[in-house]
Amino acid sequence: MDMVRTALHGHHEFSVDVREVYRTDPCYSVDTLTSLREEFGSEQPLCLLLGSDAFLKLHTWHEWRRVFELAHIVVMQRPGRPLGNAMENADDALKEEYRARLAPAPRRLHEAANGAIVALDMPLLDISATDIRRRCVEHKNIRYLTPDAVTHYIYSKQIYTPC
């Protein structure tokens, strides 16, 4: 949480929401979205951002169909790997929701508070949290893999380095 706050420092258009951090019971996305919907009201569009891999497993989530009643889903797809192709092998129930809810353009996210699926291309960046942790353990440089303030935070707190 401190690293997220550090990364967002100076970016006032973002805020850190801690409602999942202090929960002691199981934490489900549908519960978090329900809480956000109660806070922001029924008219405010909410978007749940997912990578393609996570979206393809959505049908395994707790009360997954309710997610569409609470938010839009924005799927971040990797260049050259369109979600439409991956959907051919997806669960039938998820395929049905995908076909019914896929919006042709992101502007749909402003037209309703929830219910749409939008697929967006993400630039291909070969950065992963696993690789950053491994590089820290091996005392390799992580500069340019995280914002400078986060890199400094990781080094100064000796996060991910062996004792």
C-alpha positions in Angstrom: 0.0 0.0 0.0 2.9 2.4 0.8 4.5 1.6 -2.6 1.2 2.4 -4.4 0.9 5.7 -2.4 4.5 6.5 -3.4 3.8 5.7 -7.0 0.7 8.0 -7.1 2.2 10.9 -5.2 1.6 14.0 -7.2 -1.1 12.3 -9.4 -4.1 13.9 -7.8 -6.5 12.3 -10.3 -5.9 8.9 -8.5 -6.6 7.9 -5.0 -5.7 4.8 -2.9 -8.7 2.9 -1.7 -7.9 0.7 1.4 -11.2 -1.0 1.8 -9.7 -4.4 1.0 -6.5 -4.0 3.0 -7.9 -4.3 6.4 -10.6 -6.9 5.8 -10.3 -10.1 7.8 -13.0 -12.1 6.0 -12.6 -13.4 2.4 -12.3 -10.6 0.0 -14.3 -10.9 -3.2 -14.4 -8.3 -6.1 -18.2 -8.4 -6.1 -18.2 -7.2 -2.4 -15.7 -4.4 -3.1 -17.7 -3.3 -6.2 -20.9 -3.4 -4.1 -19.3 -1.1 -1.5 -18.0 1.2 -4.2 -21.4 1.3 -5.8 -23.0 2.3 -2.5 -20.4 5.0 -2.0 -20.6 6.5 -5.5 -24.3 5.9 -6.3 -26.1 4.1 -9.1 -25.4 6.6 -11.8 -21.6 6.9 -11.6 -19.9 4.7 -14.1 -17.4 2.2 -12.5 -14.9 0.2 -14.3 -13.1 -3.0 -13.3 -9.8 -3.3 -15.1 -8.7 -6.8 -15.9 -5.9 -8.4 -18.0 -7.0 -10.8 -20.7 -5.9 -13.8 -18.6 -8.0 -12.8 -15.6 -11.0 -12.0 -17.8 -10.9 -15.5 -19.3 -11.3 -16.9 -15.7 -14.0 -14.5 -14.7 -16.6 -17.3 -14.7 -14.8 -18.9 -11.8 -15.1 -15.9 -9.6 -17.6 -15.6 -6.7 -20.9 -14.3 -8.0 -19.2 -13.3 -11.2 -22.4 -12.3 -13.1 -23.2 -9.7 -10.5 -20.0 -7.8 -11.5 -21.9 -6.7 -14.6 -24.6 -5.2 -12.5 -22.1 -3.1 -10.6 -19.4 -2.1 -13.1 -18.2 -2.1 -16.6 -15.3 -4.5 -17.4 -12.3 -3.1 -19.3 -10.1 -5.8 -20.5 -6.5 -4.9 -21.2 -5.3 -7.1 -24.1 -1.8 -7.5 -25.3 -0.9 -6.4 -28.8 -1.2 -9.2 -31.3 -3.4 -11.2 -28.9 -6.9 -10.0 -29.4 -9.4 -11.1 -26.8 -11.9 -12.1 -29.5 -9.5 -14.9 -30.6 -9.1 -16.1 -27.0 -12.8 -16.2 -26.5 -13.1 -19.1 -28.9 -11.8 -21.5 -26.2 -13.6 -19.7 -23.3 -16.3 -21.0 -21.0 -19.7 -21.0 -22.8 -21.4 -18.8 -20.1 -18.6 -16.3 -20.4 -18.7 -16.4 -24.2 -22.4 -15.6 -24.0 -21.8 -12.6 -21.7 -19.0 -11.4 -23.9 -21.1 -11.5 -27.1 -24.0 -9.7 -25.4 -22.0 -7.0 -23.6 -19.0 -6.2 -25.9 -19.0 -2.4 -26.7 -17.6 -1.3 -30.0 -15.9 1.8 -28.4 -14.8 3.1 -25.0 -17.3 5.9 -25.1 -19.9 3.3 -24.1 -18.4 3.5 -20.6 -19.8 7.0 -20.2 -23.3 6.2 -21.4 -24.2 3.8 -18.6 -23.0 3.1 -15.1 -22.3 -0.6 -15.6 -22.7 -3.7 -17.8 -20.4 -3.2 -20.8 -17.2 -5.0 -21.8 -14.5 -3.0 -23.5 -11.3 -4.5 -24.8 -8.3 -2.1 -25.1 -4.8 -2.7 -26.4 -2.0 -2.2 -24.0 1.5 -1.3 -25.0 3.8 -4.3 -24.7 6.1 -3.8 -21.7 8.1 -6.7 -20.5 7.8 -5.8 -16.8 6.5 -8.1 -14.1 6.4 -7.9 -10.3 8.0 -11.4 -10.2 11.0 -10.1 -12.3 11.4 -7.0 -10.1 11.5 -9.1 -6.9 14.0 -11.5 -8.6 16.2 -8.7 -9.7 16.2 -7.2 -6.1 17.2 -10.6 -4.6 20.0 -10.8 -7.2 21.1 -7.2 -6.5 20.3 -6.2 -10.1 19.2 -2.7 -11.1 15.4 -2.1 -11.3 15.6 1.5 -12.5 13.1 2.3 -15.2 11.0 -0.7 -14.3 9.2 1.3 -11.6 8.7 5.0 -11.1 11.8 6.5 -9.5 10.1 7.2 -6.2 9.1 3.5 -6.0 12.6 2.3 -6.9 14.0 4.5 -4.1 11.4 3.2 -1.7 12.2 -0.4 -2.5 16.0 0.2 -2.1 15.7 2.3 1.0 13.4 -0.1 2.8 15.4 -3.1 1.5 12.2 -4.7 0.2 12.7 -8.0 -1.6 16.4 -8.3 -0.6 17.5 -11.4 1.4 18.6 -10.9 5.0 
